[in-house]
Amino acid sequence: GLASSLQAGGVINKQNLSADYLRTLNRNAATDMADAAAFNPAGTAMMQDGLYMKADVIYLMKDYSNQLPSAIGPLPLTGGTLDSEEPSIIPGLFAVYKQDRWSAFFAVTIPGGGGEVNYNDGNARTTMLSLPTPFGGLGTYLGGPTGNPNNIDQSIEADSYYVGYSLGGAFKIFDSLSIGGGVRYVDAYQEFKGKAQGAINTVDVKIERTDEAFNYFLGLDWAPIRDLNIGLTYMSNTKLNFKSDTKDTSPGQIVSRNVGWSDGTHEREDLPGYVGVGVSYFIIPGTLRIEPNLTYYLEQQAKLEGARFQDSMPGNSYDIGLALEYILNPQWKFSVGYMHTEIKGMESVDLLPEAPELDADTIGLGLVWSPIERLSITASAIKVWYQSVKTDANSSRAPADTEYDKDVWGVALGLQYRFF
């Protein structure tokens, strides 16, 4: 898990799956668009009859930074702030067929990863790698007696994509109650490339980790009165056992061995399940809607074998938020949403320097334009404010007092058409 993408989710999970999510940040009770297949599968049975096809794209501008301390013990550091400004593009595809009391749906989403980072001048991790031998690094091997992070060229990049393919259906038991469920196939890919070049030697490391697995999900949607709808979804744990394909030119392959990713080794790092609940209520019938949400990530039930999880105990993180939607007329609706993301159980020394897991507050807004009855166009934008964290001790990932911070904004566009 080297490169996470955005604001929503737990330690590994990501919930920014659609353009309509960005405009509301709260979709757990959705019954209006085809992305309900991902957020409220039982709610698809409450949709108007027809065949819905929806395609979305999210563009994220990310500035991730590691601000180094001025020294490690007696060794001064001149690295200052090292950052990555690599953007991400995240797609989403959704299809729903609804007829009478039945619905069937298919979705392609990115439930984990979904991003890339590129620290052209290195980061906190490569700084520790380039320390002189007395400090536990490879600086002396790379640059001789004077080799250290200040005179060794460094770079590190990583990307991670978990592509989820969901297939399921829902049935309306009563006019006010529906149930749903299905299976999801997750194809997970992670890549890490790092380089440190000194006057004498160069170290190149490339690690690819892949696995795929199935999981299941269940949902319930209840509309006890006309203007109230409640959505509940349970997503099970996805058991991923990553295999490493590693090329490492460091002495004795010490870099990949230290992180536990030597060539051919396996490591369990599940995509945790979650429980999502949303309550949609029309304060003004047909005009003004409010929707509070909670998404609770079941990280304590997941198996996370990575070395950095042995001191930290992730779980259970959560997103909590509120959306307001104003329906001007059948052609236009406008929305604004707020969400707070709380990461639980991660110690500062175990945060990923490449993409630190930080608490966040997010604002999203957007609109849906329906120029004709069957066509809906979504435009949305978000801004995320992260709570920076300083490491409280030295580790193989970063010096003590390294400050992690992130700055993210994004826009999204979605297109939905109901064929009949």
BELURHU-V997056 format. One record per residue. N is the residue number from 1. SS is DSSP state (H for helix, E for strand, C for the rest). OMEGA is omega in whole degrees, 0 to 359 (* if undefined). Layout:
# BELURHU-V997056
n=N ss=SS omega=OMEGA
n=N ss=SS omega=OMEGA
This chain:
# BELURHU-V997056
n=1 ss=C omega=187
n=2 ss=C omega=185
n=3 ss=C omega=175
n=4 ss=E omega=198
n=5 ss=C omega=195
n=6 ss=C omega=192
n=7 ss=C omega=191
n=8 ss=C omega=172
n=9 ss=C omega=180
n=10 ss=C omega=182
n=11 ss=C omega=181
n=12 ss=C omega=184
n=13 ss=E omega=171
n=14 ss=C omega=183
n=15 ss=C omega=178
n=16 ss=C omega=191
n=17 ss=C omega=186
n=18 ss=C omega=177
n=19 ss=H omega=180
n=20 ss=H omega=172
n=21 ss=H omega=181
n=22 ss=H omega=183
n=23 ss=H omega=181
n=24 ss=H omega=185
n=25 ss=C omega=183
n=26 ss=C omega=186
n=27 ss=C omega=186
n=28 ss=C omega=176
n=29 ss=C omega=185
n=30 ss=C omega=172
n=31 ss=C omega=188
n=32 ss=C omega=185
n=33 ss=C omega=185
n=34 ss=C omega=177
n=35 ss=C omega=170
n=36 ss=H omega=176
n=37 ss=H omega=180
n=38 ss=H omega=187
n=39 ss=H omega=183
n=40 ss=C omega=188
n=41 ss=H omega=178
n=42 ss=H omega=180
n=43 ss=H omega=178
n=44 ss=H omega=177
n=45 ss=H omega=178
n=46 ss=H omega=182
n=47 ss=C omega=175
n=48 ss=C omega=180
n=49 ss=C omega=177
n=50 ss=E omega=176
n=51 ss=E omega=183
n=52 ss=E omega=172
n=53 ss=E omega=185
n=54 ss=E omega=176
n=55 ss=E omega=183
n=56 ss=E omega=172
n=57 ss=E omega=180
n=58 ss=E omega=176
n=59 ss=E omega=183
n=60 ss=E omega=172
n=61 ss=E omega=188
n=62 ss=E omega=172
n=63 ss=E omega=179
n=64 ss=E omega=184
n=65 ss=E omega=170
n=66 ss=E omega=177
n=67 ss=E omega=186
n=68 ss=C omega=172
n=69 ss=C omega=183
n=70 ss=C omega=182
n=71 ss=E omega=166
n=72 ss=E omega=186
n=73 ss=C omega=180
n=74 ss=C omega=183
n=75 ss=E omega=177
n=76 ss=E omega=177
n=77 ss=C omega=180
n=78 ss=C omega=184
n=79 ss=C omega=180
n=80 ss=C omega=180
n=81 ss=E omega=179
n=82 ss=E omega=186
n=83 ss=E omega=175
n=84 ss=E omega=179
n=85 ss=C omega=182
n=86 ss=C omega=179
n=87 ss=C omega=176
n=88 ss=E omega=173
n=89 ss=E omega=186
n=90 ss=E omega=179
n=91 ss=E omega=172
n=92 ss=E omega=179
n=93 ss=E omega=185
n=94 ss=E omega=175
n=95 ss=E omega=178
n=96 ss=E omega=171
n=97 ss=E omega=182
n=98 ss=E omega=178
n=99 ss=E omega=181
n=100 ss=C omega=182
n=101 ss=C omega=185
n=102 ss=E omega=169
n=103 ss=E omega=172
n=104 ss=E omega=185
n=105 ss=E omega=178
n=106 ss=E omega=180
n=107 ss=E omega=171
n=108 ss=E omega=184
n=109 ss=E omega=176
n=110 ss=E omega=185
n=111 ss=E omega=177
n=112 ss=E omega=181
n=113 ss=E omega=178
n=114 ss=E omega=182
n=115 ss=E omega=178
n=116 ss=E omega=174
n=117 ss=E omega=181
n=118 ss=E omega=177
n=119 ss=E omega=186
n=120 ss=C omega=181
n=121 ss=C omega=182
n=122 ss=C omega=178
n=123 ss=C omega=183
n=124 ss=H omega=181
n=125 ss=H omega=181
n=126 ss=H omega=174
n=127 ss=H omega=179
n=128 ss=H omega=179
n=129 ss=H omega=186
n=130 ss=C omega=176
n=131 ss=C omega=176
n=132 ss=C omega=182
n=133 ss=H omega=179
n=134 ss=H omega=178
n=135 ss=H omega=176
n=136 ss=C omega=181
n=137 ss=C omega=181
n=138 ss=C omega=184
n=139 ss=H omega=180
n=140 ss=H omega=177
n=141 ss=H omega=184
n=142 ss=H omega=189
n=143 ss=H omega=181
n=144 ss=H omega=185
n=145 ss=H omega=181
n=146 ss=H omega=183
n=147 ss=C omega=179
n=148 ss=C omega=184
n=149 ss=C omega=183
n=150 ss=C omega=181
n=151 ss=C omega=177
n=152 ss=C omega=178
n=153 ss=E omega=185
n=154 ss=E omega=171
n=155 ss=E omega=177
n=156 ss=E omega=175
n=157 ss=E omega=183
n=158 ss=E omega=172
n=159 ss=E omega=187
n=160 ss=E omega=178
n=161 ss=E omega=171
n=162 ss=E omega=180
n=163 ss=E omega=181
n=164 ss=E omega=177
n=165 ss=E omega=185
n=166 ss=E omega=178
n=167 ss=E omega=182
n=168 ss=E omega=180
n=169 ss=E omega=180
n=170 ss=E omega=180
n=171 ss=E omega=179
n=172 ss=E omega=181
n=173 ss=E omega=174
n=174 ss=E omega=177
n=175 ss=C omega=183
n=176 ss=C omega=188
n=177 ss=E omega=175
n=178 ss=E omega=176
n=179 ss=E omega=181
n=180 ss=E omega=178
n=181 ss=E omega=180
n=182 ss=E omega=180
n=183 ss=E omega=178
n=184 ss=E omega=175
n=185 ss=E omega=182
n=186 ss=E omega=176
n=187 ss=E omega=189
n=188 ss=E omega=182
n=189 ss=E omega=176
n=190 ss=E omega=178
n=191 ss=E omega=181
n=192 ss=E omega=176
n=193 ss=E omega=179
n=194 ss=E omega=180
n=195 ss=E omega=173
n=196 ss=E omega=185
n=197 ss=E omega=177
n=198 ss=C omega=182
n=199 ss=C omega=185
n=200 ss=C omega=185
n=201 ss=C omega=177
n=202 ss=E omega=175
n=203 ss=E omega=174
n=204 ss=E omega=178
n=205 ss=E omega=173
n=206 ss=E omega=182
n=207 ss=E omega=172
n=208 ss=E omega=179
n=209 ss=E omega=183
n=210 ss=E omega=169
n=211 ss=E omega=175
n=212 ss=E omega=183
n=213 ss=E omega=175
n=214 ss=E omega=167
n=215 ss=E omega=181
n=216 ss=E omega=177
n=217 ss=E omega=181
n=218 ss=E omega=180
n=219 ss=E omega=177
n=220 ss=E omega=177
n=221 ss=E omega=185
n=222 ss=E omega=178
n=223 ss=C omega=187
n=224 ss=C omega=177
n=225 ss=C omega=190
n=226 ss=C omega=188
n=227 ss=C omega=183
n=228 ss=E omega=176
n=229 ss=E omega=182
n=230 ss=E omega=178
n=231 ss=E omega=180
n=232 ss=E omega=181
n=233 ss=E omega=173
n=234 ss=E omega=175
n=235 ss=E omega=182
n=236 ss=C omega=178
n=237 ss=C omega=177
n=238 ss=E omega=186
n=239 ss=C omega=180
n=240 ss=C omega=179
n=241 ss=E omega=189
n=242 ss=E omega=172
n=243 ss=E omega=182
n=244 ss=E omega=170
n=245 ss=E omega=196
n=246 ss=E omega=169
n=247 ss=E omega=189
n=248 ss=E omega=181
n=249 ss=C omega=178
n=250 ss=C omega=182
n=251 ss=H omega=181
n=252 ss=H omega=183
n=253 ss=H omega=186
n=254 ss=H omega=182
n=255 ss=H omega=182
n=256 ss=H omega=178
n=257 ss=H omega=182
n=258 ss=H omega=178
n=259 ss=C omega=177
n=260 ss=C omega=184
n=261 ss=C omega=175
n=262 ss=C omega=184
n=263 ss=C omega=176
n=264 ss=C omega=181
n=265 ss=C omega=178
n=266 ss=E omega=178
n=267 ss=E omega=178
n=268 ss=E omega=173
n=269 ss=E omega=186
n=270 ss=C omega=166
n=271 ss=E omega=189
n=272 ss=C omega=172
n=273 ss=C omega=179
n=274 ss=E omega=171
n=275 ss=E omega=178
n=276 ss=E omega=177
n=277 ss=E omega=178
n=278 ss=E omega=180
n=279 ss=E omega=180
n=280 ss=E omega=182
n=281 ss=E omega=177
n=282 ss=E omega=176
n=283 ss=E omega=172
n=284 ss=E omega=186
n=285 ss=C omega=177
n=286 ss=C omega=186
n=287 ss=C omega=185
n=288 ss=E omega=184
n=289 ss=E omega=176
n=290 ss=E omega=180
n=291 ss=E omega=169
n=292 ss=E omega=182
n=293 ss=E omega=169
n=294 ss=E omega=172
n=295 ss=E omega=188
n=296 ss=E omega=187
n=297 ss=E omega=187
n=298 ss=C omega=185
n=299 ss=H omega=180
n=300 ss=H omega=177
n=301 ss=H omega=180
n=302 ss=C omega=176
n=303 ss=C omega=182
n=304 ss=E omega=188
n=305 ss=C omega=183
n=306 ss=C omega=183
n=307 ss=H omega=184
n=308 ss=H omega=178
n=309 ss=H omega=183
n=310 ss=C omega=174
n=311 ss=C omega=175
n=312 ss=C omega=176
n=313 ss=C omega=184
n=314 ss=C omega=173
n=315 ss=C omega=346
n=316 ss=C omega=181
n=317 ss=C omega=180
n=318 ss=E omega=168
n=319 ss=E omega=175
n=320 ss=E omega=185
n=321 ss=E omega=184
n=322 ss=E omega=177
n=323 ss=E omega=171
n=324 ss=E omega=179
n=325 ss=E omega=180
n=326 ss=E omega=180
n=327 ss=E omega=182
n=328 ss=E omega=179
n=329 ss=E omega=181
n=330 ss=C omega=182
n=331 ss=C omega=188
n=332 ss=E omega=166
n=333 ss=E omega=186
n=334 ss=E omega=184
n=335 ss=E omega=173
n=336 ss=E omega=181
n=337 ss=E omega=175
n=338 ss=E omega=177
n=339 ss=E omega=172
n=340 ss=E omega=178
n=341 ss=E omega=182
n=342 ss=E omega=178
n=343 ss=C omega=184
n=344 ss=C omega=167
n=345 ss=C omega=181
n=346 ss=C omega=175
n=347 ss=C omega=185
n=348 ss=H omega=182
n=349 ss=H omega=182
n=350 ss=H omega=178
n=351 ss=C omega=179
n=352 ss=C omega=176
n=353 ss=C omega=182
n=354 ss=C omega=183
n=355 ss=C omega=187
n=356 ss=C omega=179
n=357 ss=C omega=187
n=358 ss=C omega=171
n=359 ss=C omega=186
n=360 ss=E omega=170
n=361 ss=E omega=188
n=362 ss=E omega=172
n=363 ss=E omega=176
n=364 ss=E omega=177
n=365 ss=E omega=180
n=366 ss=E omega=182
n=367 ss=E omega=172
n=368 ss=E omega=178
n=369 ss=E omega=179
n=370 ss=C omega=182
n=371 ss=C omega=171
n=372 ss=C omega=190
n=373 ss=C omega=187
n=374 ss=C omega=185
n=375 ss=E omega=176
n=376 ss=E omega=179
n=377 ss=E omega=181
n=378 ss=E omega=172
n=379 ss=E omega=185
n=380 ss=E omega=180
n=381 ss=E omega=177
n=382 ss=E omega=169
n=383 ss=E omega=183
n=384 ss=E omega=175
n=385 ss=E omega=181
n=386 ss=E omega=175
n=387 ss=C omega=183
n=388 ss=C omega=182
n=389 ss=E omega=173
n=390 ss=E omega=177
n=391 ss=C omega=184
n=392 ss=C omega=178
n=393 ss=C omega=174
n=394 ss=C omega=173
n=395 ss=C omega=177
n=396 ss=C omega=182
n=397 ss=C omega=186
n=398 ss=C omega=171
n=399 ss=C omega=172
n=400 ss=C omega=179
n=401 ss=C omega=169
n=402 ss=C omega=180
n=403 ss=E omega=177
n=404 ss=E omega=176
n=405 ss=E omega=177
n=406 ss=E omega=175
n=407 ss=E omega=185
n=408 ss=E omega=166
n=409 ss=E omega=183
n=410 ss=E omega=175
n=411 ss=E omega=181
n=412 ss=E omega=177
n=413 ss=E omega=179
n=414 ss=E omega=180
n=415 ss=E omega=179
n=416 ss=E omega=176
n=417 ss=E omega=176
n=418 ss=E omega=188
n=419 ss=C omega=178
n=420 ss=C omega=*
